Amino acid sequence: MMLHESINLAAAAWAVIAQAPILKPPTPIGWTIMIVSVGSVLSLTAFCLVRVLSLPPVEEEYLKGPLEIDTRDTEDAD
């Protein structure tokens, strides 16, 4: 893409933005819906993080493997 083409694209983009209607501020019901939805997502995320990060410690018995595993890597090491 050449320089003058990118300048024309930028000018066209600004022309479209300049013609966009001016947005009105949110109504009280819009604010309410937004606050409830964002608050519920953040609350659920915090609840899940607290639940996962505060799990009880895991018993070490279940993490240990049997001590007598024959891997056969010491036989004929040549």
Secondary structure as UniProt FT lines:
FT   HELIX           3..19
FT   HELIX           28..53
FT   HELIX           60..63
FT   TURN            75..76
//
